[in-house]
């Protein structure tokens, strides 16, 4: 018995398996011990993330994307080797599959543990609204209308300065990596106003345009934060006008704001305070989309009144976005949305995908605070 126990303990799979309860304990502490998540963020995450994110941010391609490609290659390798093992008989195949399953389980335990260490605790931190004293309250339809009116006015001002291409659609006049570097610089200026957002150095958090963006498009994913590589990955498919706001959104996740509504709100603020007309337009259009959707549900007549005031270029951009989403609305996108919904709920965002609607309440609270 002791010999068998020693054999198990010596196995690397045993130690990988131990990472699972360790990760669960860390997340349980973040969720149930008051102040633990914020303390962990200040002592551990900011230092680990700042160092690793600064290193990965200086690499001009997505390490997350390379890692996914490696996993696909590994899967194909396992399948081919299993087929070759079939020549040795059924027992050989079963032994090989058992070995593969152990390896997969070990990888899964390591992935979960790293998620807990590098990201999971941030879901239980104090939010941006609490840190800045924003008070979210119930708002009247007229307040919502006033917000939409303001956002439309700001989008008009910044949008009028931008270059437009075919069909009057906004075109960012440089390539995506230039946009990413500009987004990094603009977000740094914004974050400098808040002590709790300062972390990293040099190239920390520089957004990464994804090479296989068309795959992300069919998954209906505009951007994704990778907790394993501290990267803000951004899909480059689709209209240009919202991409800047998406880059800001993913950078806010890097600063530990995991709630989707807050990430959108922080993205809006970073864009609004930017010196770039493009980023101001992108942020205002993002906020306008959510706010007008809320107004549509609350009072169709007021929504219609404002909608008829859109200048041609905003209407063209919104139509292009709708067409892009419709073209990529497939069964694959539905599955992706369902997985994302489950992921959010498992990480204490109980509204799931619908939690994005909370952004409007934050926008209203911000407008009241001015």
C-alpha positions in Angstrom: 0.0 0.0 0.0 2.8 2.4 1.0 4.6 1.5 -2.2 1.6 2.3 -4.3 1.1 5.6 -2.5 4.7 6.6 -3.1 4.2 5.8 -6.8 1.1 8.0 -7.0 2.8 10.9 -5.1 5.9 10.7 -7.4 3.6 11.0 -10.5 3.6 14.5 -12.0 -0.2 14.0 -12.7 -0.8 13.9 -8.9 0.9 17.3 -8.4 -1.0 18.8 -11.3 -4.2 17.4 -9.7 -3.4 19.3 -6.5 -3.6 22.5 -8.4 -7.3 22.1 -8.7 -8.2 22.4 -4.9 -5.6 25.1 -4.5 -7.3 27.2 -7.2 -10.7 26.5 -5.7 -9.5 27.6 -2.2 -8.1 30.8 -3.7 -11.3 31.7 -5.4 -13.3 30.8 -2.3 -11.2 33.1 -0.2 -11.7 35.9 -2.8 -15.4 35.4 -2.8 -16.1 34.9 0.9 -13.4 36.7 2.9 -14.1 40.5 2.9 -11.2 42.5 1.4 -9.2 39.4 0.3 -9.7 40.0 -3.4 -8.7 43.7 -3.2 -5.7 42.9 -1.1 -4.6 40.1 -3.5 -4.9 42.5 -6.4 -2.7 45.1 -4.7 0.0 42.7 -3.4 0.0 39.9 -6.0 -1.9 40.7 -9.2 -0.5 44.2 -9.8 3.1 42.9 -9.4 2.7 39.7 -11.4 0.5 41.2 -14.0 2.7 44.3 -14.3 5.9 42.3 -15.0 4.4 39.6 -17.3 2.1 42.0 -19.1 5.0 44.4 -19.8 6.9 41.5 -21.3 4.1 40.0 -23.4 3.0 43.5 -24.4 6.3 44.1 -26.2 5.8 41.0 -28.4 4.2 42.0 -31.7 1.8 39.1 -32.0 -0.8 37.3 -29.8 0.8 34.7 -27.6 -2.7 33.5 -26.7 -3.4 32.9 -30.4 -0.1 31.0 -30.7 -1.0 28.9 -27.7 -4.4 27.9 -29.1 -2.7 26.9 -32.4 -0.3 24.8 -30.3 -3.2 23.0 -28.6 -4.9 22.3 -31.9 -1.6 20.8 -33.2 -1.3 18.7 -30.0 -4.9 17.5 -30.5 -4.2 16.5 -34.1 -1.0 14.7 -32.9 -2.9 12.7 -30.3 -5.5 11.6 -32.9 -2.9 10.5 -35.4 -0.9 8.6 -32.8 -4.1 6.9 -31.5 -4.8 5.7 -35.1 -1.3 4.4 -35.4 -1.7 2.6 -32.0 -4.7 0.7 -33.4 -2.2 -1.4 -35.3 -0.9 -2.7 -32.0 -4.3 -3.8 -30.8 -7.2 -2.7 -28.6 -5.2 -2.8 -25.4 -2.5 -0.6 -26.8 -5.1 2.0 -27.9 -6.8 1.9 -24.4 -3.5 2.4 -22.6 -2.6 5.3 -24.9 -6.0 6.9 -24.4 -5.7 6.6 -20.7 -2.3 8.3 -20.8 -3.8 11.1 -23.0 -6.7 11.6 -20.6 -4.3 11.9 -17.6 -2.4 14.6 -19.6 -5.5 16.4 -20.5 -6.7 16.4 -16.9 -3.3 17.7 -15.7 -3.4 20.5 -18.3 -7.0 21.4 -17.3 -5.9 21.6 -13.6 -3.0 23.8 -14.5 -5.2 26.1 -16.7 -7.8 26.4 -13.9 -5.1 27.2 -11.3 -3.5 29.8 -13.5 -6.9 31.4 -14.1 -7.5 31.6 -10.4 -4.0 33.1 -9.7 -3.9 35.6 -12.7 -7.6 36.6 -13.0 -10.3 34.8 -11.1 -9.9 36.7 -7.9 -10.5 40.0 -9.7 -14.2 39.1 -10.2 -14.7 39.7 -6.5 -12.9 43.0 -6.2 -14.6 46.3 -5.4 -15.9 47.8 -8.6 -14.9 51.0 -10.4 -18.1 52.7 -9.4 -17.4 52.1 -5.7 -13.8 53.2 -6.0 -14.8 56.5 -7.6 -17.9 57.2 -5.5 -20.4 56.9 -8.4 -23.9 56.3 -7.1 -26.1 54.1 -9.3 -29.7 55.0 -8.8 -33.0 54.6 -10.6 -33.4 57.0 -13.4 -36.4 58.5 -15.2 -37.0 58.1 -19.0 -36.2 61.8 -19.4 -32.8 61.3 -17.8 -32.2 58.5 -20.2 -33.3 60.6 -23.1 -31.0 63.4 -22.0 -28.1 60.9 -21.8 -28.8 59.7 -25.4 -29.1 63.2 -26.6 -25.7 64.1 -25.1 -24.0 61.0 -26.5 -25.4 61.7 -29.9 -24.1 65.3 -29.8 -20.6 64.2 -28.8 -20.5 61.5 -31.4 -21.5 64.0 -34.1 -18.7 66.4 -33.1 -15.9 63.9 -33.1 -17.3 61.9 -36.0 -17.4 64.9 -38.3 -13.6 65.0 -38.1 -13.0 61.5 -39.4 -12.1 60.0 -42.7 -14.8 58.0 -44.4 -14.7 55.4 -47.1 -17.2 53.6 -49.2 -20.8 54.0 -48.3 -19.8 56.8 -45.8 -18.5 54.3 -43.3 -15.8 55.4 -40.9 -12.3 54.2 -41.7 -9.3 54.4 -39.3 -6.7 55.9 -41.6 -3.8 53.8 -40.3 -3.3 50.1 -39.8 -4.5 48.1 -36.7 -1.2 48.0 -34.9 -1.0 51.8 -35.1 -4.5 51.9 -33.5 -3.3 49.5 -30.8 -0.3 51.6 -29.9 -2.5 54.7 -29.8 -5.0 52.9 -27.7 -2.3 51.9 -25.3 -1.0 55.5 -25.0 -4.5 57.0 -24.5 -5.4 54.4 -21.9 -2.2 55.1 -20.0 -3.0 58.8 -19.8 -6.5 58.0 -18.6 -5.3 55.5 -16.0 -2.8 58.0 -14.6 -5.8 59.8 -13.1 -6.6 56.9 -10.8 -4.0 55.5 -8.3 -5.8 52.1 -8.2 -5.3 51.7 -12.0 -1.6 52.2 -12.2 0.4 49.0 -13.0 3.0 47.7 -15.4 5.5 49.7 -17.4 6.7 50.1 -21.0 4.5 48.1 -23.3 2.1 46.8 -20.6 -1.3 45.8 -22.0 -0.7 46.9 -25.6 -3.7 45.5 -27.5 -3.0 42.7 -29.9 -4.8 42.5 -33.3 -5.6 38.9 -33.8 -4.4 37.2 -37.1 -7.4 34.7 -37.2 -9.9 37.5 -36.6 -12.4 35.9 -39.0 -12.7 33.0 -36.6 -13.4 35.4 -33.7 -16.0 37.1 -35.9 -18.0 33.8 -36.4 -17.8 33.3 -32.6 -19.2 36.9 -32.2 -16.2 37.9 -30.1 -14.9 41.4 -30.6 -12.1 41.1 -28.1 -10.8 38.7 -25.4 -8.5 39.2 -22.4 -6.1 36.4 -21.9 -5.3 35.9 -18.2 -2.5 33.4 -19.0 -0.5 35.8 -21.2 -1.8 39.2 -19.8 -2.9 40.2 -23.3 -5.7 42.3 -24.7 -6.6 40.5 -27.9 -8.8 42.3 -30.4 -10.7 41.1 -33.5 -9.9 43.2 -36.6 -12.9 42.0 -38.6 -15.9 44.2 -38.9 -16.4 48.0 -39.1 -13.6 50.2 -37.7 -15.6 52.6 -35.6 -16.0 50.4 -32.5 -12.6 48.8 -32.5 -11.0 51.6 -30.5 -13.5 51.2 -27.7 -13.0 47.4 -27.8 -9.2 48.0 -27.3 -10.0 50.1 -24.3 -12.5 47.5 -23.0 -9.9 44.8 -23.0 -7.3 47.0 -21.4 -9.7 47.6 -18.5 -9.8 43.9 -17.9 -6.0 43.9 -17.6 -6.5 46.5 -14.9 -8.6 44.0 -13.0 -12.1 45.2 -13.9 -13.7 41.9 -15.0 -17.4 42.9 -14.9 -18.4 43.4 -18.5 -20.6 46.5 -17.8 -17.8 48.2 -15.9 -15.3 47.3 -18.6 -17.5 49.0 -21.2 -18.0 52.0 -18.9 -14.2 52.3 -18.3 -13.7 52.0 -22.1 -16.1 54.8 -22.6 -14.4 57.1 -20.1 -10.9 56.3 -21.5 -12.2 57.2 -25.0 -14.1 60.3 -23.9 -11.0 61.8 -22.3 -8.8 60.9 -25.3 -7.1 63.6 -27.5 -8.0 61.5 -30.5 -11.2 62.3 -32.4 -11.4 58.7 -33.5 -11.3 57.3 -30.0 -13.8 59.8 -28.7 -16.1 58.9 -31.6 -15.6 55.1 -30.9 -16.4 55.5 -27.2 -19.4 57.7 -27.7 -20.8 55.3 -30.3 -20.4 52.4 -27.9 -22.2 54.2 -25.2 -24.9 55.5 -27.7 -25.6 51.9 -28.8 -26.3 50.7 -25.3 -28.2 53.8 -24.2 -30.4 53.9 -27.3 -31.2 50.2 -26.9 -32.4 51.0 -23.3 -34.4 54.0 -24.6 -36.0 51.9 -27.3 -37.3 49.5 -24.6 -38.4 52.4 -22.3 -40.1 54.8 -24.8 -40.2 54.0 -28.5 -41.4 57.4 -29.5 -38.5 59.2 -27.8 -36.1 56.7 -29.3 -37.5 57.3 -32.7 -37.3 61.1 -32.3 -33.6 60.8 -31.6 -32.9 58.1 -34.1 -34.2 60.4 -36.8 -31.6 63.0 -35.8 -28.6 60.7 -36.6 -26.3 62.2 -39.2 -25.7 60.1 -42.3 -22.2 58.9 -41.2 -23.5 57.6 -37.8 -26.4 55.8 -39.5 -23.9 54.3 -42.0 -21.7 53.0 -39.2 -24.5 51.6 -37.2 -25.9 49.9 -40.4 -22.5 48.4 -41.2 -22.3 47.0 -37.6 -25.7 45.4 -37.9 -24.9 43.9 -41.3 -21.6 42.5 -39.9 -23.4 40.9 -36.9 -26.1 39.5 -39.2 -23.5 38.0 -41.6 -21.8 36.2 -38.7 -24.9 35.1 -36.8 -24.6 31.3 -37.0 -25.1 28.3 -34.8 -21.4 28.6 -33.9 -22.1 32.1 -32.6 -25.1 30.9 -30.5 -22.9 28.2 -28.9 -20.2 30.8 -28.2 -22.7 33.2 -26.7 -24.1 30.4 -24.5 -20.6 29.5 -23.3 -19.8 33.1 -22.5 -23.1 33.4 -20.6 -22.3 30.4 -18.5 -18.7 31.7 -17.9 -20.0 35.0 -16.6 -22.5 33.4 -14.3 -19.9 31.1 -12.9 -17.8 34.1 -12.0 -20.5 35.8 -10.0 -22.0 37.9 -12.8 -25.5 36.5 -12.2 -27.1 38.4 -15.1 -24.9 36.6 -17.5 -24.7 38.2 -20.9 -27.5 40.6 -19.9 -25.1 42.2 -17.3 -23.9 44.4 -20.2 -27.1 46.4 -19.7 -25.8 47.8 -16.4 -23.5 50.1 -18.4 -26.4 52.5 -19.0 -26.9 52.9 -15.2 -23.2 53.7 -14.8 -23.4 56.2 -17.6 -26.4 57.9 -16.0 -24.6 57.9 -12.6 -21.5 59.5 -14.3 -23.6 62.2 -15.9 -25.2 63.0 -12.6 -21.8 63.4 -11.0 -20.6 66.1 -13.4 
